[in-house]
Amino acid sequence: METEARYTLVGSFVLAAILAAFAFVYWLNNSAGLGERTLYQVRFESTVSGLLKGSNVLFNGIRVGEVTDIQLSPDAPKDVLVTLAVDRTAPVRSDTIVNVDFQGLTGAPVIELSGGAPGAAPLAAASDGALPLLDASPESTQSLSQSARGTLNRLDKVIDDNSTALHDAINGISTFAGVLSRNSDRIDGILAGLERFAGSAKAKPGIYTLTARTSDGGCSGGTHPQLVVPEPASPMAFNSDKVVIVGDPPDSNPFDKAQFTDNVPAVVQSKIIESFENSGCFAAVTRPLDNLEPSDQLQAEIRKFAIELKPEPVANVEIAIKVVSAGGRIVGSRVFDQRAELAALDAPSAVAALDTAFGKLLSDAVPWAASLPTAAKDDAAKGAAPAGEPDIPEPEAPEPPPAP
């Protein structure tokens, strides 16, 4: 029994060795060079450092053979002849390009074949029986270090040829940097001006409004009839939502960051209506409406609504107000002018000063308008013409002739 076991073990080992040999032969026949091969010769006009017999031959990245021989050319000492064994199915043409490439972490050199037009003729052997010959370009064997060395040499030549121009350019840059350093304050001002002109994304304008006058309890029950307040007239300079500056603004112009909720005439109209409503002296206060019956009107004209910088920064608000009856007669007319000093040269202080001056003006204007006689009663007492017709004075009686 023991003898039979030994024979079985030996037989199994021999059988495994035979199968391994067949597998090895099959592998060699299909991928390592025992299949049908065609020999080609490649001529390199430069060194082929690192290339060895047995190095792989690739065609478009696919292994098709190996290097079988490397020798020096007897006719041209600087040339190297490399023999390749390539698979017959590889499409080697007369215009195939040959390069030396490096693969893997170790950088093992390989022969790289590529290119070739579909209609190009297959590479044929020479008439004297020599192997088909492929010529490699001189750059095909340049290593990475050689290529870098060539690039640095060309760069050095460019610098040498243009040394004078480079020297002048560096001097110009140094001079320009000195000019910028000496004029840094002016440049900051120019950049600030451009930022204001284009609109800075960081410095967004603040939105402000004015304050209406609150009731002081002086009137109750609506002693006056309905009052209509049209939008005040104003010069074009004040018809804006910005803070107007009289005179030259500072270089930094801090007031340009202030913006009212609407143009100044519209804001003033709104706050006048609200102030007269809060007084309680009028039955109703409103804007002009299309279907509104003829009513008394408070007509305003904004003459000043600005910041004056000289001699001292102050807010100056001047508004002329007329109260006109429904018959078109002026019941009262007065110019109100108020000022307020700025706490600081900035946008919030400018708006606060304008609001203070405007509040003082309303404190004078509302009681004055409320103290005027009721326009409708005054028109009746004086025989005013109906609404829409002008007052026509009666002709005076002629004087009697002198006594004889």
PEBEL-V32562 format. One record per residue. N is the residue number from 1. RES is the residue in one letter. SS is DSSP state (2 for helix, 1 for strand, 0 for the rest). PSI is psi in whole degrees, -180 to 180 (none if undefined). OMEGA is omega in radians with two decimals (999 if undefined). Layout:
n->(N/N)
res->(RES/RES)
ss->(SS/SS)
psi->(PSI/PSI)
omega->(OMEGA/OMEGA)
This chain:
n->(1/2/3/4/5/6/7/8/9/10/11/12/13/14/15/16/17/18/19/20/21/22/23/24/25/26/27/28/29/30/31/32/33/34/35/36/37/38/39/40/41/42/43/44/45/46/47/48/49/50/51/52/53/54/55/56/57/58/59/60/61/62/63/64/65/66/67/68/69/70/71/72/73/74/75/76/77/78/79/80/81/82/83/84/85/86/87/88/89/90/91/92/93/94/95/96/97/98/99/100/101/102/103/104/105/106/107/108/109/110/111/112/113/114/115/116/117/118/119/120/121/122/123/124/125/126/127/128/129/130/131/132/133/134/135/136/137/138/139/140/141/142/143/144/145/146/147/148/149/150/151/152/153/154/155/156/157/158/159/160/161/162/163/164/165/166/167/168/169/170/171/172/173/174/175/176/177/178/179/180/181/182/183/184/185/186/187/188/189/190/191/192/193/194/195/196/197/198/199/200/201/202/203/204/205/206/207/208/209/210/211/212/213/214/215/216/217/218/219/220/221/222/223/224/225/226/227/228/229/230/231/232/233/234/235/236/237/238/239/240/241/242/243/244/245/246/247/248/249/250/251/252/253/254/255/256/257/258/259/260/261/262/263/264/265/266/267/268/269/270/271/272/273/274/275/276/277/278/279/280/281/282/283/284/285/286/287/288/289/290/291/292/293/294/295/296/297/298/299/300/301/302/303/304/305/306/307/308/309/310/311/312/313/314/315/316/317/318/319/320/321/322/323/324/325/326/327/328/329/330/331/332/333/334/335/336/337/338/339/340/341/342/343/344/345/346/347/348/349/350/351/352/353/354/355/356/357/358/359/360/361/362/363/364/365/366/367/368/369/370/371/372/373/374/375/376/377/378/379/380/381/382/383/384/385/386/387/388/389/390/391/392/393/394/395/396/397/398/399/400/401/402/403/404)
res->(M/E/T/E/A/R/Y/T/L/V/G/S/F/V/L/A/A/I/L/A/A/F/A/F/V/Y/W/L/N/N/S/A/G/L/G/E/R/T/L/Y/Q/V/R/F/E/S/T/V/S/G/L/L/K/G/S/N/V/L/F/N/G/I/R/V/G/E/V/T/D/I/Q/L/S/P/D/A/P/K/D/V/L/V/T/L/A/V/D/R/T/A/P/V/R/S/D/T/I/V/N/V/D/F/Q/G/L/T/G/A/P/V/I/E/L/S/G/G/A/P/G/A/A/P/L/A/A/A/S/D/G/A/L/P/L/L/D/A/S/P/E/S/T/Q/S/L/S/Q/S/A/R/G/T/L/N/R/L/D/K/V/I/D/D/N/S/T/A/L/H/D/A/I/N/G/I/S/T/F/A/G/V/L/S/R/N/S/D/R/I/D/G/I/L/A/G/L/E/R/F/A/G/S/A/K/A/K/P/G/I/Y/T/L/T/A/R/T/S/D/G/G/C/S/G/G/T/H/P/Q/L/V/V/P/E/P/A/S/P/M/A/F/N/S/D/K/V/V/I/V/G/D/P/P/D/S/N/P/F/D/K/A/Q/F/T/D/N/V/P/A/V/V/Q/S/K/I/I/E/S/F/E/N/S/G/C/F/A/A/V/T/R/P/L/D/N/L/E/P/S/D/Q/L/Q/A/E/I/R/K/F/A/I/E/L/K/P/E/P/V/A/N/V/E/I/A/I/K/V/V/S/A/G/G/R/I/V/G/S/R/V/F/D/Q/R/A/E/L/A/A/L/D/A/P/S/A/V/A/A/L/D/T/A/F/G/K/L/L/S/D/A/V/P/W/A/A/S/L/P/T/A/A/K/D/D/A/A/K/G/A/A/P/A/G/E/P/D/I/P/E/P/E/A/P/E/P/P/P/A/P)
ss->(0/2/2/2/2/2/2/2/2/2/2/2/2/2/2/2/2/2/2/2/2/2/2/2/2/2/2/2/2/2/2/0/0/0/0/0/1/1/1/1/1/1/1/1/0/0/0/0/0/0/0/0/0/0/0/1/1/1/1/0/0/1/1/1/1/1/1/1/1/1/1/1/0/0/0/0/0/0/0/1/1/1/1/1/1/1/1/0/0/0/0/0/1/0/0/0/1/1/1/1/1/1/1/0/0/0/0/1/1/1/1/1/1/1/0/0/0/0/0/0/0/1/0/0/0/0/0/0/0/0/0/1/1/1/1/0/0/2/2/2/2/0/0/2/2/2/2/2/2/2/2/2/2/2/2/2/2/2/2/2/2/0/2/2/2/2/2/2/2/2/2/2/2/2/2/2/2/2/2/2/2/2/0/2/2/2/2/2/2/2/2/2/2/2/2/2/2/2/0/0/0/0/0/0/0/1/1/1/0/0/0/0/0/0/0/0/0/0/0/0/0/0/0/1/0/0/1/1/0/0/0/0/1/1/0/2/2/2/0/0/0/1/0/0/1/1/0/0/0/0/0/0/0/2/2/2/2/1/1/1/0/0/0/2/2/2/2/2/2/2/2/2/2/2/2/2/2/2/2/0/0/1/0/0/1/1/0/0/0/0/0/0/0/0/0/1/1/1/1/1/1/1/1/1/1/1/1/1/0/0/0/0/0/1/1/1/1/1/1/1/1/1/1/1/0/0/0/0/0/1/1/1/1/1/1/1/1/1/1/1/1/0/0/0/0/0/2/2/2/2/2/2/2/2/2/2/2/2/2/2/2/2/2/2/2/2/2/2/2/2/2/0/0/0/2/2/2/2/2/2/2/0/0/0/0/0/0/0/0/0/0/0/0/0/0/0/0/0/0/0/0/0/0/0)
psi->(-39/-38/-40/-38/-40/-45/-39/-42/-45/-42/-41/-41/-45/-42/-41/-39/-40/-44/-40/-38/-43/-40/-39/-43/-40/-41/-43/-40/-30/-21/-4/14/-3/-4/-176/126/154/134/135/156/134/132/122/133/17/178/152/57/132/-15/131/163/136/-5/146/151/124/143/111/38/-4/132/124/-2/-163/168/128/-20/145/126/160/148/127/-25/-30/103/-25/-10/151/130/125/126/132/139/111/144/138/-27/-10/129/68/124/174/-21/18/138/138/132/159/122/168/133/157/175/-31/-11/40/130/144/159/125/119/140/169/-167/121/147/-32/2/150/146/151/122/158/157/163/-27/9/2/160/150/136/133/133/127/144/155/-29/-9/-24/10/128/172/-39/-39/-41/-43/-39/-39/-40/-43/-36/-43/-39/-40/-37/-40/-42/-41/-40/-25/29/-40/-46/-40/-39/-44/-40/-41/-40/-41/-41/-40/-42/-44/-39/-38/-41/-43/-40/-40/-25/31/-37/-43/-40/-39/-40/-41/-45/-38/-40/-43/-37/-40/-38/-44/-20/108/136/-23/-37/82/141/145/147/127/164/179/168/133/157/135/165/140/6/14/-25/154/146/0/72/-16/156/-167/141/129/133/101/168/132/146/153/153/160/-32/-32/-8/67/162/9/163/121/135/128/116/-177/123/161/162/-41/-20/69/-11/-11/-7/3/139/130/163/-19/179/151/-46/-40/-41/-42/-43/-46/-43/-29/-45/-46/-38/-42/-33/-44/-23/-29/9/-2/142/-39/144/129/169/166/135/153/-41/21/137/156/129/168/147/145/105/127/150/118/115/-32/136/75/172/122/126/-21/144/-27/147/115/156/128/119/120/122/128/129/134/137/119/133/169/-25/-1/14/137/117/-37/150/135/149/126/132/124/151/156/136/152/135/-29/164/72/171/-48/-39/-38/-46/-40/-39/-42/-41/-39/-46/-41/-37/-42/-40/-43/-35/-28/-37/-40/-51/-37/-48/-36/-25/-11/151/151/125/-40/-43/-37/-37/-42/-39/-34/8/45/150/157/164/135/-10/135/154/125/113/145/143/143/146/140/146/144/148/152/149/142/none)
omega->(3.13/3.14/3.13/3.12/3.12/3.14/3.13/-3.14/-3.13/3.13/3.12/3.14/-3.13/3.13/3.12/3.12/3.12/3.11/3.12/3.12/3.09/3.12/3.12/3.13/3.13/3.14/3.11/-3.08/-3.04/-3.06/-3.03/2.94/3.12/3.04/3.14/-3.08/3.02/-3.12/3.06/3.09/-3.14/3.13/3.08/3.12/3.11/-3.08/3.09/-3.06/3.08/-3.14/-3.06/2.99/-3.09/3.09/-3.08/3.00/-3.11/3.01/-3.06/3.09/-3.13/-3.12/-3.12/-3.13/-3.13/3.09/-3.13/-3.10/3.05/3.14/3.07/3.12/3.14/-3.11/-3.11/-3.06/-3.11/-3.12/3.08/3.13/-3.10/3.13/-3.11/2.97/-2.98/3.09/-3.09/-3.09/3.13/-3.07/3.11/-3.12/-3.13/3.14/3.10/-3.10/-3.12/3.08/3.00/-3.12/-3.13/-3.05/3.05/3.12/-3.13/3.14/3.13/-3.12/3.07/3.04/-3.13/3.07/-3.13/3.06/-3.11/3.13/-3.14/-3.11/-3.14/-3.12/3.06/-3.14/-3.07/3.10/3.12/-3.09/-3.13/3.11/3.13/-3.14/3.04/-2.98/3.01/3.11/3.10/3.12/-3.13/-3.11/-3.03/-3.10/3.12/3.07/-3.14/3.13/3.10/3.11/3.12/3.12/3.11/3.12/3.12/3.10/3.11/3.10/3.11/3.12/3.11/3.14/3.12/-3.11/-3.07/-3.09/-3.13/3.14/3.11/3.12/3.12/3.14/3.13/3.09/3.12/3.11/3.11/3.11/-3.14/3.10/3.09/3.10/3.11/-3.14/-3.12/-3.08/-3.09/-3.14/3.13/-3.14/3.08/3.11/3.12/3.13/3.10/3.08/3.09/3.13/3.10/-3.12/-3.09/-3.10/-3.10/3.11/-3.10/-3.06/3.13/-3.11/3.05/-3.13/-3.07/3.03/3.12/-3.09/3.09/3.11/3.11/-3.10/3.06/3.10/-3.12/-3.13/3.07/3.08/3.09/-3.09/-3.13/3.13/-3.12/-3.11/3.12/-3.11/3.05/3.09/-3.10/3.00/-3.12/2.99/-3.10/-3.09/-3.12/3.13/-3.06/3.09/3.13/3.03/-3.09/3.14/3.05/-3.04/-3.13/3.13/3.06/-3.12/-3.13/3.12/-3.08/-3.06/-3.09/3.12/3.13/-3.12/3.11/-3.13/3.11/3.04/-3.02/3.13/3.14/3.12/3.13/3.10/-3.12/-3.09/3.04/3.12/-3.13/-3.13/3.13/3.05/-3.12/-3.10/-3.11/-3.11/-3.06/-3.12/3.12/3.09/-3.05/2.99/3.08/3.11/-3.07/-3.05/-3.10/3.08/3.12/-3.08/3.03/-3.10/2.99/-3.10/-3.09/3.07/3.14/3.14/3.07/3.03/-2.96/3.05/3.07/-3.04/-3.09/-0.06/3.08/-3.13/3.12/3.00/-3.08/3.11/3.12/-3.10/3.04/-3.07/3.05/3.01/-3.05/-3.13/3.11/3.11/3.11/-3.14/3.12/-3.13/-3.14/-3.13/-3.13/3.08/3.13/-3.09/3.13/3.13/3.08/-3.12/3.10/3.08/3.14/3.13/3.07/-3.04/3.14/-3.14/3.12/3.14/3.14/3.13/3.08/3.13/3.12/3.13/3.13/3.09/3.08/-3.14/3.12/3.12/3.07/-2.99/-3.08/3.11/3.12/3.14/3.14/-3.13/3.13/3.10/3.13/-3.00/-3.10/3.12/-3.13/3.11/-3.13/-3.12/-3.09/3.11/-3.13/3.12/3.10/-3.10/3.09/3.13/-3.12/3.05/-3.14/-3.13/3.11/3.13/-3.14/3.11/-3.13/-3.14/3.12/3.13/3.14/3.12/3.14/999)
